[in-house]
Amino acid sequence: MFEAVSFIKNSNFLIVIGKIKGSGLALNVVNVYAPQMVRAKKDVWIELSSIMEDHPGMWVVGGGDFNAVRVLSERRNSRFNNACAANFNYFIFNSGLIEYDLKGRSFTCIRGNGRKSSKIDRFLVCSEYFNRWPEATFRALPVSYSDHGPIVLISQLRNFGAKSFRVFNSWLEKEGYKEAVENSLEGFNCSGPPDVVLIQKFVAIRNGIKKWKEEMVKSEGEAVSRALEEMEELESAMESREITEEEEWSFLENKKVLLEVERINGIPGLNIGSSWVNKPSVVKLEVLKFFRSRFLEEVPNRPSLDCMDISNLSEMEKSGLVVPFSLVEVKNALKDCGDDKAPGPDGLNFRFIKEFWHMFEEDFMNFFAHFYDQGNFSKGCS
């Protein structure tokens, strides 16, 4: 969506100058980290204003930390500097910038274990940007992991589509997982060829895991919801009064809960070359290219083989190529496979098969024996 053309680097800000692909609209994105001193901040505002005048296009000025507020109500239990606020407001007015209404929070930074709050993170946009995306959302998320809460400017929702089923090795340590896998085959009854039986067994197990996962996510979600709800209540209280020592302890404990249950099961984006890409269609295409490349023929012209003077196998060696696999050989082959290899279409990886081998041992042996009897499977063709 965005093509970077050039950059302007400063110790207190980074400007990426580029354009929106397709439309060709010029867009300049600024990330600000302002200094502490009032005079130093004023110098930054003056320099930014000058650069904005010299470069055409839309502007989005985001502050990971502007270190400045606009009005007294944007600080609580921390010093408000009139001169600093006046300089900041003059920069905003003089540059023609507009601020979206903040959703979700009144403050973006909470320090002193919840006793000091301020709104020092924000997005400022030019009028052209605002007119093109008047319904864009500027939201402050809960201060869950740091003293600054993440701020998000959203103009378009992203959808990566449904997630395919796959198991995670970390689930082995979670309560009830092993029991859910083993209990999923209670009442299982399937007849037919061994490969069909094995496939249906995998289906039953996947259904059992999905049910366990829904309950697990619900349980952890309830814990997260309770923690977020309590933190939201405390953050709301922080905006109007001092919190007690008990409330301060509760705030810190809820932060720990969020850290403990944090899980990343998706792909928000990829580093492609030297660029970070998060457009779903581009990410999916890159993943497809990666796996497709693993199945391409690297050598299009195979060398011929001259079979002159090649030793022949003995009759005993020949017969050894067509005997069924032994249970020991199957176990050794499975043991040599890496635990973290990518799962197949059924979503079950080798770590899972090893952990629950007792549930599949007979099925695999029947599978090998069945295909051996049909002449479709042997050591010689494996």
N, C-alpha and C positions, 0 to 999 in steps of 0.2 A: 504493500500500500504506500510505503514511503521510501523515497530514494534520497539518501544523504549525498550532498554535493560538496560541502566544505564545512569546516569547523572553526570556531573561535574559542580558544582556551584561556582561562584566567584562573587565578588561585581561588576566586570566589564564585565563579560560574563557568558553565560549559554551554556553548551555543552550537546546535546542530542545524545547519542551513540546508534545506532540501526542497523537495516537491512531492506532492501527492500523485502517485502514478495514475495514468489514465486521464485525469483532468489537467495535469500539469500545473496545478495551483501551487504557488510558492508557500512553504510553511517553515517557520523557524521555531525550534523548540529549545527552551532555556531551562537549565537546572541550576538553581541558586543555592549556595551555602554561604550565607552572609557572615561577616566578622562580628565580633562582640561590640567593639567601640563605636559610638554614635557617629563620629567624624568619618571613620573608615567605612561604615555602611553608606553614608551620604555619598562618598566618592564612588562606591560601587553603583549606586542608583544613577549618578551622573554619567558614568561610563556606559551603563546599559542603555540609557536613554539615547545617548549619542549613536551607539551601534544600531539601535532600532530605527533611528531616523535615516541611516545610510543604507539600510537593506530593505528592499520591498518584500511584500508578502504578508501572510498571516503570522501572528505571534501567539505562542503559548508559553507563559512564564510560570514554571512550577518551582515551588520551594520545598526542598527536603528540610530546610531550616532557614527561613528568612531572618530569624533572630529579631523580629520586629512585629509589633501589633499595630492595629489602626486606631482602636479606641480602648478606653479604660476597661470596658466589660470583657475584653479578650484576654485579660490576665486575672489570676486569683492567687493571692498570697505571694506574689512576686512583683518587683518594682516596675511601675509604669513610668516611662520617660516621655514627657510631652514633646520634646524636641525630636526624639527618634521617631515617634508616631507621625509628627508633622512632615518630616522629611520623606517618610515612606508614602504617606498619602499624596504628597506633591508629585513624587515619582509616578505613582499610579495614574493620577489625573493628567499630568503632563504627557504621559506616554499613551493616553487614550485607552487604558486597559480597563476591563470589566471583570468582576468576580461573580461566579455563580454562587447561589445560595448554598451554604454548607448543609449537607444532610447527615443525619446519624449522630452527630456530636456537636457540642459547642466548643470543645477544646481538642487540640490535636497532640498536645504534649503534656504528660503527667509525670511529675518528678517528686522527690521527697516522700516516696511510698504513698503517693496520692494526695499529699498536702498542698502541692503547688501545681497549678494548671495554667496553660496558655494556648492561644491559637497562633502558632508561629509557622505553620505549614499551610500552604494554599495554592490554588491555581488562578492565575490572572491571564485573561485572553483579550485579544483585540476585538473591536466591534464586528469586523467581517467574520471572524471565527464564530462569535456569539450569534450573529444573524443566520449563519449557515446551520448551526447546531443549537438552536435555542432551547431544546429539551434535553441537552446533555446533562449528565448528573455528576456533581462534585460531592463525593461522600467521604467522610472520615470513618474508618473502621475502628473497632475497639483497640485500646492500647493493651495488647495481649502479651507481647514478647519483649518489647523495648519500652523506652520512655516516650518514644514517638509512635503514634498510631499511623498505620499506612493511610495515605490519601489516594483516591482513585478518581480520575476524570473519564467517564464512559460516554461515548457517543454512539457506539454500536455493540450489540451483544455478539458473542462468539459461541459457536457450537461445533464441537469436534465429533459429534455423532455418538452413537451408542458404543459402550466399551465391551469388548469381547471377554468371555469368561477365561480366567486364568488363576492358578493358585499362586500364593506367595509363601516362601519358606518361613517368613516371620509368623505366619498363622499357626505353625506347629507349637509355638510357645503360648498361644492364647487359650484361655480356658474354654473347654468344651469342644475344641476343634477335632481332636482325635476321636472322641466319643461320637461326634456327629458323623464323621466319615464311616466309622464301623457300624453305627446304627442305621446308616442309610440303606444297608443291604438286608435289613430285617424284612422278612416276607418276600425277598426277591426270588422269582422263579421264572426262568427263561429256558426254553429248549430250542434246539436247532444247531447249526454249524458252530464250532468253537469261536470263530471270529465274530459271529453275530452275538453270541452269549457275552463275549468280552466287551463288545461295544455297548450292549445294553446295560452291562454292569457299570461301565463308566458313566453312562447317562444317569443311572440311579444315584451314583456317588456325587456327580455334579449337582443334581437336584438337592441332595442332602446338604452339600456344602453351601449352595445358594441360600437355603433356608437358614442355616447357621449364620451365614454372613449377614443376612437381613436382621437377625436378632442381635448379632454383635454390633453392627453399625447403629442399630436403634439404641442399644444400651450405651455405647460410647457417645452417640449423639445426644442422648439424654444427659450424660455427664457434662458434655461440652455445653449443651443448652443451659444447664443449671449454672455452670461456671460463668458463661457469658451473661446470663440474666442477672446473676449476683453482681458481676463486674459493672454491668450497665447501670444497675441501681446505685452502686457505689460511686461510679463516675458522675451520675446525675447529682448525687448528694454532694460530691466534691465541688460542684459548680456553685453551690449556695451556702455551704457551711464547712467547718472543720470536721474531719472524720475522727472517730475514736480509735484507740489502740486496737480494740477488737476488730473494728472494721478494716483497719490497716492490715492486720494479720489475715483477715478473710480475703482481702484484695490480692495479697501475695500468694496465698494458697491456691486461689483460683487460677492465677497465672501458671502455677506449677501443673495444674490439671490440664490446661490447654497445651502446654509443652509436651506432656507425657502422651497425650492421645493424638498428637499431630501426625498425620499420615499423608504421603504423597503417592497417589496411585495413578496419576495421569501424566501426560506429556504437554505442559503448557507451551512449549516451544522447543526449537532446536538451534544450535549453533551450526550454520551452514556456511562453510568457508570461514570468513571473518565477521559474519553478520548474524545477529540474533533474529530468528524468524518465528512468529507465532500465528501466522494466518493458517487456519485449519487445512485448507486445500493444499498449501505449499508443504506443510508438515507431513500430511498423509502421502503426498507424492514423493517426498524425500525418503520416507520410511519404505515405500514400495520400491524405490530405486535401490536402496541398500540391500534388501533381501533378494530382489531380482538379480542383482549382480553376483550373489553367492551361487546362483544356479546357471550362470552363463558358461559356455565353453571357452576356456582361455586359449586353447591351441586349436585353431580351426582345421589344420592339416596334421593328422596323426601320422607318425612314421610307420612304415611297413615293418614287419617282423620276419626275418629270415630264420626258418625253423630247421636249417641243416645242422646236424650233429648235436641236437638237443636230447638230453637224457630223457628216457621214458619212465613213467611211474610204474612201480611194481603192481601186481594184482592186488596185494594187500593195501597199498596206498590208494589205489583207485577205489576200492570198496570203502575205504575210510571217508571218501568224499560224499558218499550218499547215505551214510547212517544218520539216524535222528540225533539231534542235539541232546546231550545229557543235561540233567538238572544242574550239575556242577558247572558245566560250560555256560549255561544260561545265567546262573548267578554271578559267575566271574565276569561275563560280558556286561551285565548290569552294574556290577561294582566298579568297573573301569570307566563308566560314563560319568561325566561331570554333573554335579548336583545342580549347578546354576545354568545349565544349558536351556535355551529358549524352549518353552513347551510346544507341543504340536497343536493341531487344530482342536483337540479335545481339552486343551488348557492345562493338562497335567504334566509336570516336569519329572525328571529322573529322581529328584529328591523325594517327591511324593511316592513314586513307585517303590523306591527302596524302603521308605518308612512303612508302607503298608503292603509289603511284598507278600505277607502271609495271606492277604485277601485275594491275590492274583496268581499265586504260584501254580495251582492246579489248572487254572484257565490257560496260562501261557503254555504249559506242557501239552495240554490237549490241542491247543492251537498249532504248535509245531508238529505234533504227531499226525494231526489231520492232514496238513498240507504235505507231509512226507509220504503218507499213504497214497495221496493223489498224484504223487510224482512232481509236485509243484514247488517243493521246498526241501533243500538239503544243504549240507555244508559247501558242496561244490558250487552252488548257485547263490549263496548268501552274500 
